[in-house]
């Protein structure tokens, strides 16, 4: 599947590690084996979802890896670093549930079990879950082809700084 690139896009070969993940994901396009996520980034205190998303968007805009989409060309798979795809950060209020933590965990597990579309992107997703008036969980998931565990912690630190 070829993805049209724009003149401003940067087209690169996949790294050796990315290529290994690519081939593994091509064996089973519905697999979520390479989904990585952070379930419990717990934020104590009141969170303004609008301001939180604004900070998150500032960080996401700066990270090239989050602008990656994949394409399959005659010479093999390629990554295109281009315009950031449209995305949103949903906010879920589970504070009224009998067990808010369980409700949040169930939602996050279900989301982590959804495969990414490598060709359409984005290859990341976020959500803010309100557990109580003074407790929120920030959930992040990525396809491992663009982000590793260390990078996830760097992103979280940058969002906290913003």
C-alpha positions as CSV (number, residue, x, y, z in Angstrom):
1,X,0.0,0.0,0.0
2,X,1.6,3.2,-1.1
3,X,0.9,6.5,0.7
4,X,1.2,9.7,-1.3
5,X,3.9,11.9,0.1
6,X,4.0,15.7,-0.1
7,X,7.0,17.8,-1.2
8,X,7.7,18.8,2.4
9,X,7.7,15.2,3.6
10,X,10.9,13.3,4.5
11,X,10.9,9.7,3.3
12,X,13.3,7.4,5.1
13,X,14.0,3.7,5.1
14,X,13.1,1.9,8.3
15,X,15.8,1.2,10.8
16,X,16.8,-2.5,11.4
17,X,14.6,-2.6,14.6
18,X,11.7,-1.0,12.8
19,X,12.0,-3.4,10.0
20,X,11.8,-6.4,12.4
21,X,8.6,-5.0,13.9
22,X,7.2,-4.2,10.4
23,X,7.7,-7.8,9.3
24,X,6.2,-9.2,12.5
25,X,3.2,-6.9,12.1
26,X,2.7,-7.9,8.5
27,X,2.3,-11.5,9.5
28,X,-0.8,-10.5,11.6
29,X,-2.2,-7.0,10.8
30,X,-4.7,-7.4,13.7
31,X,-2.0,-8.2,16.3
32,X,-1.5,-5.8,19.1
33,X,1.7,-7.4,20.2
34,X,3.6,-4.2,19.5
35,X,1.2,-1.8,21.2
36,X,2.9,-0.2,24.2
37,X,1.2,1.9,26.7
38,X,1.3,3.6,30.1
39,X,-1.7,2.8,32.1
40,X,-1.2,4.6,35.4
41,X,0.4,8.0,35.0
42,X,-1.5,9.2,38.0
43,X,-2.1,12.9,38.4
44,X,-3.1,14.0,41.9
45,X,-5.0,17.3,42.1
46,X,-7.4,19.1,39.8
47,X,-6.6,18.9,36.1
48,X,-8.0,21.3,33.5
49,X,-8.4,18.9,30.5
50,X,-8.2,21.8,28.0
51,X,-4.9,23.0,29.4
52,X,-3.6,19.4,29.7
53,X,-4.3,18.7,26.1
54,X,-2.7,22.0,25.1
55,X,0.5,21.0,26.8
56,X,0.3,17.5,25.3
57,X,-0.2,19.0,21.8
58,X,2.9,21.3,22.3
59,X,5.0,18.2,23.0
60,X,3.5,16.1,20.3
61,X,4.1,18.8,17.7
62,X,7.9,18.7,18.4
63,X,8.4,15.0,18.2
64,X,9.2,13.8,14.6
65,X,8.5,10.1,15.5
66,X,4.8,11.0,16.2
67,X,4.5,12.4,12.7
68,X,5.5,9.1,11.1
69,X,3.3,7.2,8.8
70,X,4.3,4.1,6.9
71,X,4.2,3.3,3.2
72,X,5.1,0.2,1.1
73,X,7.1,1.1,-2.0
74,X,8.7,-1.0,-4.6
75,X,12.0,-0.9,-2.7
76,X,10.2,-1.9,0.6
77,X,8.6,-0.3,3.6
78,X,9.4,3.4,4.2
79,X,8.5,5.9,6.9
80,X,7.2,9.3,5.9
81,X,7.8,12.1,8.4
82,X,5.2,14.7,7.4
83,X,2.4,16.7,8.8
84,X,1.0,15.5,12.1
85,X,-2.2,13.5,11.5
86,X,-5.4,14.7,13.1
87,X,-5.8,13.4,16.6
88,X,-7.8,14.1,19.8
89,X,-7.4,13.3,23.5
90,X,-10.7,12.1,24.8
91,X,-11.6,12.7,28.5
92,X,-13.6,10.1,30.3
93,X,-15.2,10.7,33.7
94,X,-15.4,7.4,35.5
95,X,-15.6,9.0,38.9
96,X,-19.3,8.0,39.2
97,X,-18.6,4.3,38.6
98,X,-18.8,1.9,41.6
99,X,-15.1,1.3,41.2
100,X,-13.5,4.1,39.1
101,X,-10.1,2.5,39.1
102,X,-11.5,-0.8,37.7
103,X,-13.6,1.1,35.1
104,X,-10.5,3.1,34.0
105,X,-8.4,-0.1,33.8
106,X,-11.0,-1.8,31.7
107,X,-11.2,1.0,29.2
108,X,-7.4,1.3,28.9
109,X,-7.0,-2.5,28.4
110,X,-9.7,-2.5,25.7
111,X,-8.0,0.5,24.0
112,X,-4.6,-1.2,24.2
113,X,-6.1,-4.2,22.5
114,X,-7.0,-2.3,19.4
115,X,-4.5,-2.5,16.5
116,X,-3.0,0.6,14.9
117,X,-3.4,1.1,11.2
118,X,0.2,1.5,10.2
119,X,-0.6,3.2,6.9
120,X,-3.1,5.8,8.2
121,X,-1.9,6.8,11.6
122,X,-1.6,8.4,14.0
123,X,0.5,5.7,15.6
124,X,-0.3,7.0,19.1
125,X,-3.3,7.7,21.2
126,X,-4.0,9.4,24.5
127,X,-6.8,9.8,27.0
128,X,-7.4,11.5,30.3
129,X,-9.6,9.5,32.8
130,X,-11.1,11.3,35.7
131,X,-11.1,9.0,38.7
132,X,-12.2,11.6,41.3
133,X,-12.3,15.4,41.7
134,X,-8.6,15.2,42.6
135,X,-7.2,12.2,40.7
136,X,-6.8,11.6,37.0
137,X,-5.0,8.9,35.0
138,X,-3.2,9.9,31.8
139,X,-3.2,7.1,29.4
140,X,-0.8,6.9,26.4
141,X,-0.3,4.2,23.8
142,X,2.0,3.9,20.9
143,X,3.0,1.5,18.2
144,X,6.4,0.2,19.1
145,X,7.6,0.9,15.5
146,X,7.8,4.6,16.4
147,X,8.4,4.7,20.2
148,X,10.1,2.7,22.8
149,X,9.7,2.6,26.6
150,X,12.4,5.1,27.3
151,X,10.9,7.6,24.8
152,X,7.5,7.2,26.5
153,X,9.0,8.5,29.8
154,X,10.7,11.4,28.0
155,X,7.4,12.4,26.4
156,X,5.7,12.2,29.9
157,X,8.4,14.4,31.4
158,X,8.1,17.0,28.7
159,X,4.3,17.2,29.1
160,X,4.8,17.7,32.8
161,X,7.2,20.5,32.1
162,X,4.7,22.2,29.8
